[in-house]
Amino acid sequence: MKNVLKVLPAALVLLTFATPALADDGGKGNIAMAAGLAIGAAAIGGALGQGKAAAAALEGIARNPQASGKLFTPMIIGLALIESLVIYALVIAFQLVGKI
């Protein structure tokens, strides 16, 4: 998975700069590509972050079951903050699409 994350930015840059050569639409294709990439990258990052946060909390609870009450609330707050970043990316994507 780490290798995919290393190659992904380079692939996104190539796709973004190759788009004007494929179609002459006044840059609208670039805006659409940026919106799609923004929400895709946010979804991937959010999923990885939420998975790691939940796994760490569950591992902590498994090691010390009495601490489940103390770990549950910060985990939920962390997951909500991670999800809010994905929602911000969705808002940015909608704003970009609105410029087309």
N, C-alpha and C positions, 0 to 999 in steps of 0.2 A: 504494500500500500504506500510505503514511503517513496518508492520509485515513481509511482503514478503521480504523487503530489509534486515531485521534482520536475516531471516532464509537462505537467498540465499547464503551468504558466506560459511556457514556450509555445505550446500548441495553441493556446488562446491568442497570443500575440500574432502568430502566423495567420490564424483565421481572420483576425481583425484587419490585418493589413492586406490580406488577399481579397477581401470582399470588394473594394473599389474596382479591382481589375476584372471581377466577374460581372458586375452590373454597373451601369451608369445611371444611378437614381438620385444623384445629388446628396449623397451621404445618408440617406434614409436607411439603407441597408446596414450601415455601421451603427446607427442608433438602435436598430432592432437587434443586431448582434450583441451590442453592449447590454441591452436589457435582458436578453436571454442568458448571457454569460453571468450577469450580476446575480440573477436569481438562482442559477445553477450552482455557482460558487458558494453562495450563501447557504443553499440547501446542503451541499456537501460538507461545508465547514460546521454548520449547525448540527448535522447528524453525527459527525465525528466528535464534536464537543459534548453533546448530550450523552452519547454512548460512553465516553470516557468518564464523565461526571457521575453517571448512574453506576457504572462499574466500580468506581472508587468508593462511592457511598455504600454500595452493597458489600464490597469487600470489608469495609470498616465495620459494618453491622455484623457481618459473619464472624469477624474476629472478636467483637465485643458486643453481644446482643443487648446489653444494658444501655449502650450508647445510641440505640436506634432513635430514641426521642430527640436526642441532641443533634443527630445527623440528618434527620428527615427534613426539618424546616430549612436549614441552609441549602440542602440539595434541591428542594423545590424552588427556592429563590434563585439559585444558580441556573436551573433549567429554564425558568421564566426569563431571566436576563439573556440567556443564549437565544431563546426563541424570539425575544424582542429584536435582536440584531437581524434575524432572518426576516422579520416583518419589516424592518427598516429597509432592507434590500428590496423587498417586494414593492414598497412605496417608491423607492428610487427607480425601479424598473417601470412602474406605472408612469412616473414623471417623464422618463425617457421616451416611452411609447407615445405619450401625449405631445411630444415635440415633432412627431412624424407628420 
